[in-house]
Amino acid sequence: MRTPSRRTRTAAYATAAALLLGLAVAPAARADAERPQAVTLDDLARQSSRYFGSAVDNPELDDTPYANLLGTEFGSTTPGNSMKWDATEPRRGVFNFTGGDEIVNYAQANGLSVRGHTLLWHSQLPGWLTSRTWTADELRSILKNHITQVVTHYKGKVFAWDVANEIMNEDGTYRQSIFYKTLGPGYVADALRWARAADPNVKLYLNDYNVEATGAKSDAYYRLVKQLKAAGVPIDGFGMQAHLALQYGFPNQMGQNIQRFADLGLDVALTELDIRMPLPSDTAKLARQAEFYGRVTDACLAVRRCVGITLWGYSDRHSWIPPVFPGEGAALPWNGNLRRKPAYDAIAKSLAAAARETKG
């Protein structure tokens, strides 16, 4: 099923410097999955001490060409759904790690690291949790047990966890989730503490969308992180999902925003990057998308503590965008035939420039 894994490509680093100026792209008639990778996005990212990854969902591992390219082009992966609450604890106290384990095993076999996603979210909760009212003591016990069991199971197998996902509204107020309404805002600090107790070495993140630029939502996270750190709550990173869209423009303050979170002593990661467009795509839209991808990559690379970038799936072949945003799509650097778009070249150019700067 597999082409040679990233572990077998150590020799590529020795030749990467010669390739940086002219990232050879095979003829467009051949899909990337059908040709050897001389130097990859993750190879280039590692030249400046970062990772470049892609999320994956379990059914996609059965798509052999797709899985092969995932395992050779990228250095990390994030399970799209199989570590969420409805998958891991479908019945109270009964845990199922089958889906998450499949992706972890795939990653280990191919030399990829794994970001854990996600311990605490208002969505994709099992019916047993949402179908009744809990006392604060009951829900605290349930939440603590869930986090402890999941983090313990994956201890040493993931390098970071999105501990709390999408906890803020656009205006910077707390989302009225079952956890907030029952436990108040302190549930976030508790979740971080319980995750740290279960795995002292894993990196702990807060993660959200529409936080790439400064504004009410990202300001709320900035204040929260300062409060958490002042209280001695363990937090290591902030995840900016970076689900962007051409029609809404580029978040021009992205670099400044990444820097201010880094200045709080956090790692920052771009955790779910895609850049959608109104369909159909055309040459002009693809060129603008490539510009956006290059600017996102540059914004991360400009901040030392921006540690890596993860695409939310790397190809339009398995993108979540069209079902959720009708009439939109073409959001990723590879098309549905696993062929590179201009966005790939823009990312590679930015990574190569950072690698040259690091070497020089």
C-alpha positions as CSV (number, residue, x, y, z in Angstrom):
1,M,0.0,0.0,0.0
2,R,2.8,2.4,0.9
3,T,5.5,4.1,-1.1
4,P,8.7,4.7,0.9
5,S,8.0,6.6,4.1
6,R,9.4,9.9,5.2
7,R,11.9,8.0,7.3
8,T,13.5,6.7,4.1
9,R,14.0,10.1,2.7
10,T,16.8,11.3,5.0
11,A,19.1,11.6,2.0
12,A,16.8,14.2,0.6
13,Y,18.0,16.7,3.2
14,A,21.5,16.5,1.9
15,T,20.3,17.6,-1.6
16,A,17.6,20.0,-0.4
17,A,19.8,23.0,-0.6
18,A,20.4,22.4,-4.3
19,L,16.7,22.0,-4.9
20,L,15.5,25.0,-3.0
21,L,16.0,27.5,-5.9
22,G,14.3,25.3,-8.4
23,L,11.7,22.9,-6.9
24,A,11.3,20.7,-9.8
25,V,7.7,19.9,-10.6
26,A,6.9,16.8,-12.7
27,P,4.7,17.3,-15.7
28,A,1.1,18.2,-14.9
29,A,-0.1,15.1,-16.7
30,R,1.0,13.0,-13.8
31,A,-0.5,13.0,-10.3
32,D,1.8,13.7,-7.4
33,A,0.9,10.3,-5.9
34,E,2.4,8.6,-9.0
35,R,5.9,10.2,-8.9
36,P,8.8,10.2,-6.4
37,Q,9.1,13.1,-4.1
38,A,12.7,14.6,-4.2
39,V,11.9,17.3,-1.6
40,T,8.6,17.8,0.1
41,L,6.8,20.6,2.0
42,D,7.7,18.9,5.3
43,D,11.4,18.6,4.2
44,L,11.4,22.3,3.5
45,A,9.6,23.2,6.7
46,R,12.1,21.2,8.7
47,Q,14.9,23.2,7.3
48,S,13.6,26.1,9.5
49,S,12.6,23.8,12.4
50,R,8.9,23.6,11.7
51,Y,6.5,20.9,10.6
52,F,4.1,20.8,7.7
53,G,1.1,18.4,8.1
54,S,-2.3,17.4,6.8
55,A,-5.4,16.2,8.6
56,V,-6.9,12.9,7.6
57,D,-10.1,11.0,8.3
58,N,-10.3,7.2,8.5
59,P,-12.1,6.4,5.2
60,E,-9.4,8.4,3.4
61,L,-6.8,5.8,4.4
62,D,-8.5,3.3,2.1
63,D,-7.8,5.6,-0.8
64,T,-4.4,4.2,-1.5
65,P,-3.0,7.0,-3.8
66,Y,-4.2,9.6,-1.3
67,A,-2.8,7.8,1.7
68,N,0.5,7.3,-0.1
69,L,1.0,11.0,-0.8
70,L,0.0,11.9,2.7
71,G,2.7,9.6,4.1
72,T,5.4,11.0,1.8
73,E,4.7,14.7,1.5
74,F,3.9,15.5,5.2
75,G,5.5,15.2,8.6
76,S,2.4,15.2,10.8
77,T,-1.3,14.4,10.7
78,T,-4.4,15.2,12.7
79,P,-7.3,12.8,13.0
80,G,-10.3,14.7,11.5
81,N,-13.0,13.0,13.6
82,S,-11.9,9.9,15.3
83,M,-10.6,11.5,18.5
84,K,-13.7,13.6,19.1
85,W,-16.1,12.8,22.0
86,D,-18.8,11.0,20.0
87,A,-16.1,8.6,18.6
88,T,-14.1,8.0,21.7
89,E,-16.8,7.7,24.4
90,P,-20.1,6.8,22.6
91,R,-21.5,5.5,25.8
92,R,-20.8,6.9,29.3
93,G,-17.7,5.3,30.6
94,V,-17.3,3.0,27.5
95,F,-14.4,4.1,25.4
96,N,-13.6,3.2,21.8
97,F,-10.2,4.2,20.4
98,T,-10.4,2.1,17.2
99,G,-10.6,5.0,14.8
100,G,-7.9,7.1,16.5
101,D,-5.7,4.1,16.9
102,E,-5.9,3.4,13.1
103,I,-4.6,6.8,12.3
104,V,-1.9,6.7,15.0
105,N,-0.7,3.3,13.7
106,Y,-0.7,4.7,10.1
107,A,1.3,7.7,11.3
108,Q,3.8,5.6,13.2
109,A,4.3,3.3,10.2
110,N,5.0,6.3,8.0
111,G,7.1,8.4,10.2
112,L,4.5,11.1,10.9
113,S,3.8,12.7,14.2
114,V,0.2,13.2,15.4
115,R,-1.7,16.2,16.7
116,G,-4.6,15.2,19.0
117,H,-8.0,16.7,18.1
118,T,-10.0,17.4,20.2
119,L,-10.8,16.8,23.9
120,L,-13.5,19.3,24.5
121,W,-15.9,20.8,21.9
122,H,-19.5,21.8,21.8
123,S,-20.2,19.8,18.7
124,Q,-20.1,16.0,17.9
125,L,-21.0,15.1,21.5
126,P,-22.8,11.8,22.1
127,G,-26.5,11.7,22.8
128,W,-26.0,10.3,26.3
129,L,-24.2,13.5,27.2
130,T,-26.5,16.1,25.6
131,S,-29.9,14.5,26.1
132,R,-30.2,15.3,29.8
133,T,-29.3,17.9,32.4
134,W,-26.3,17.3,34.6
135,T,-25.4,18.9,37.9
136,A,-22.1,20.7,38.0
137,D,-20.5,17.9,40.1
138,E,-21.7,15.3,37.7
139,L,-20.5,17.1,34.6
140,R,-17.1,17.9,36.1
141,S,-16.7,14.2,36.9
142,I,-17.7,13.2,33.4
143,L,-15.4,15.8,31.8
144,K,-12.4,14.9,34.0
145,N,-12.8,11.2,33.3
146,H,-13.2,11.7,29.6
147,I,-10.1,13.9,29.3
148,T,-8.1,11.6,31.6
149,Q,-9.0,8.4,29.7
150,V,-8.4,9.8,26.2
151,V,-5.1,11.6,27.0
152,T,-3.8,8.6,29.0
153,H,-4.6,6.3,26.1
154,Y,-2.6,8.4,23.6
155,K,0.2,9.3,26.0
156,G,3.4,9.4,24.1
157,K,1.6,8.9,20.8
158,V,0.6,12.5,20.1
159,F,2.8,15.6,20.5
160,A,-0.1,18.1,21.1
161,W,-3.7,18.2,22.0
162,D,-6.4,20.7,21.0
163,V,-7.7,20.6,24.6
164,A,-10.6,23.1,24.2
165,N,-11.9,23.9,20.7
166,E,-14.1,26.8,19.6
167,I,-15.1,28.1,23.0
168,M,-15.6,31.7,22.0
169,N,-18.3,33.5,20.0
170,E,-17.4,36.0,17.3
171,D,-18.0,38.9,19.8
172,G,-15.5,37.5,22.3
173,T,-18.1,36.1,24.7
174,Y,-18.1,32.5,25.8
175,R,-20.0,30.1,23.6
176,Q,-23.1,28.8,25.5
177,S,-22.1,25.2,25.4
178,I,-23.2,22.5,27.8
179,F,-19.9,22.9,29.6
180,Y,-20.1,26.7,30.0
181,K,-23.8,26.7,31.0
182,T,-23.2,24.1,33.7
183,L,-19.7,24.8,34.9
184,G,-19.0,28.4,34.1
185,P,-15.7,29.6,32.4
186,G,-13.5,27.7,34.9
187,Y,-14.1,24.5,32.9
188,V,-11.3,25.6,30.5
189,A,-8.7,25.8,33.2
190,D,-9.8,22.5,34.6
191,A,-9.6,20.8,31.3
192,L,-6.0,22.0,30.8
193,R,-5.0,20.9,34.3
194,W,-6.6,17.4,33.8
195,A,-4.8,17.0,30.4
196,R,-1.5,18.0,32.0
197,A,-2.0,15.5,34.8
198,A,-2.7,12.7,32.3
199,D,0.4,13.5,30.1
200,P,3.0,15.9,31.5
201,N,4.9,16.0,28.2
202,V,2.2,16.7,25.6
203,K,1.7,20.3,24.4
204,L,-1.7,21.8,25.3
205,Y,-3.6,24.1,23.0
206,L,-6.7,26.2,22.7
207,N,-7.9,26.2,19.1
208,D,-10.5,28.2,17.1
209,Y,-11.4,29.7,13.7
210,N,-11.7,33.4,12.8
211,V,-8.9,34.3,15.2
212,E,-6.2,34.8,12.6
213,A,-6.5,38.6,12.7
214,T,-6.8,40.9,15.7
215,G,-10.4,41.5,16.7
216,A,-13.0,40.7,19.4
217,K,-12.6,37.0,19.2
218,S,-8.8,36.8,19.2
219,D,-8.7,39.6,21.8
220,A,-10.8,37.4,24.1
221,Y,-8.4,34.5,23.7
222,Y,-5.5,36.8,24.3
223,R,-7.1,37.9,27.6
224,L,-7.9,34.3,28.5
225,V,-4.4,33.1,27.9
226,K,-3.0,35.9,30.1
227,Q,-5.4,35.0,32.9
228,L,-4.6,31.3,32.6
229,K,-0.9,31.9,32.7
230,A,-1.2,34.3,35.6
231,A,-3.1,31.6,37.5
232,G,-0.4,29.0,36.8
233,V,-2.7,27.0,34.5
234,P,-0.7,24.8,32.0
235,I,-1.1,26.0,28.4
236,D,1.5,25.7,25.7
237,G,0.0,26.8,22.5
238,F,-2.7,28.6,20.5
239,G,-4.1,27.1,17.4
240,M,-5.4,29.3,14.6
241,Q,-7.5,27.1,12.3
242,A,-7.1,29.4,9.3
243,H,-10.2,28.4,7.4
244,L,-10.0,31.3,5.0
245,A,-12.0,32.4,1.9
246,L,-11.0,34.5,-1.1
247,Q,-14.2,36.5,-1.0
248,Y,-13.6,37.7,2.5
249,G,-10.1,38.9,1.9
250,F,-6.8,38.2,3.6
251,P,-6.5,38.7,7.4
252,N,-3.8,41.4,7.1
253,Q,-3.0,41.5,10.8
254,M,-2.2,37.8,10.8
255,G,1.5,38.2,11.4
256,Q,1.0,40.7,14.1
257,N,-1.5,38.5,15.8
258,I,0.7,35.4,15.7
259,Q,3.5,37.5,17.2
260,R,1.4,38.8,20.2
261,F,0.4,35.2,21.2
262,A,4.0,34.1,20.9
263,D,5.0,37.0,23.1
264,L,2.8,35.5,25.8
265,G,5.2,32.5,25.8
266,L,3.0,30.3,23.6
267,D,3.7,28.2,20.6
268,V,1.4,29.1,17.7
269,A,0.3,26.6,15.1
270,L,-1.9,27.0,12.0
271,T,-4.0,23.9,12.6
272,E,-6.7,23.5,9.9
273,L,-5.6,25.6,6.9
274,D,-7.7,25.8,3.8
275,I,-8.6,28.7,1.5
276,R,-11.9,28.2,-0.3
277,M,-13.3,30.1,-3.3
278,P,-16.7,30.5,-5.1
279,L,-17.0,27.8,-7.7
280,P,-16.1,27.3,-10.4
281,S,-12.4,27.9,-10.0
282,D,-10.5,29.7,-12.7
283,T,-6.9,30.9,-13.4
284,A,-7.4,34.2,-11.6
285,K,-8.9,32.6,-8.5
286,L,-6.2,30.0,-8.3
287,A,-3.6,32.7,-8.6
288,R,-5.2,34.7,-5.8
289,Q,-5.5,31.6,-3.7
290,A,-1.8,30.9,-4.3
291,E,-1.0,34.4,-3.1
292,F,-3.1,33.8,0.1
293,Y,-1.3,30.5,0.8
294,G,2.1,32.1,0.4
295,R,1.1,35.0,2.7
296,V,-0.2,32.6,5.4
297,T,3.0,30.6,5.2
298,D,5.1,33.8,5.4
299,A,3.2,35.0,8.4
300,C,4.0,31.8,10.3
301,L,7.6,31.7,9.2
302,A,8.2,35.3,10.4
303,V,7.5,34.3,14.0
304,R,10.0,31.9,15.6
305,R,7.3,30.3,17.8
306,C,4.9,29.6,15.0
307,V,5.9,25.9,15.0
308,G,4.0,24.4,12.1
309,I,1.2,24.4,9.6
310,T,-1.5,21.7,9.1
311,L,-3.8,21.6,6.0
312,W,-7.3,20.4,6.7
313,G,-6.9,17.6,4.2
314,Y,-4.5,18.4,1.4
315,S,-6.6,17.7,-1.6
316,D,-10.0,18.8,-3.0
317,R,-10.7,15.0,-3.3
318,H,-11.7,14.7,0.3
319,S,-12.5,18.3,1.3
320,W,-15.2,19.1,3.9
321,I,-15.9,22.5,2.2
322,P,-18.4,21.7,-0.6
323,P,-21.0,20.0,1.7
324,V,-20.8,22.7,4.3
325,F,-20.5,25.7,2.0
326,P,-22.6,25.0,-1.1
327,G,-21.2,26.7,-4.2
328,E,-17.7,26.9,-2.7
329,G,-14.6,24.7,-2.7
330,A,-11.3,24.1,-4.6
331,A,-9.8,25.1,-1.2
332,L,-6.6,23.0,-1.1
333,P,-3.2,22.9,-2.7
334,W,-3.9,19.6,-4.6
335,N,-6.9,19.1,-6.8
336,G,-9.2,16.1,-6.9
337,N,-6.8,14.2,-9.1
338,L,-4.0,14.8,-6.7
339,R,-2.3,17.3,-8.9
340,R,-0.6,20.3,-7.5
341,K,-2.1,23.7,-7.9
342,P,-0.3,27.1,-7.9
343,A,-1.0,27.1,-4.2
344,Y,1.6,24.3,-3.7
345,D,4.3,26.3,-5.5
346,A,3.5,29.4,-3.4
347,I,3.8,27.4,-0.2
348,A,7.0,25.7,-1.3
349,K,8.5,29.1,-2.4
350,S,7.9,30.6,1.1
351,L,9.3,27.5,2.9
352,A,12.3,27.5,0.6
353,A,13.0,31.1,1.2
354,A,12.9,30.6,5.0
355,A,15.1,27.6,4.7
356,R,17.7,29.6,2.7
357,E,17.6,32.3,5.4
358,T,18.1,29.7,8.1
359,K,21.1,28.2,6.4
360,G,22.6,31.6,5.5
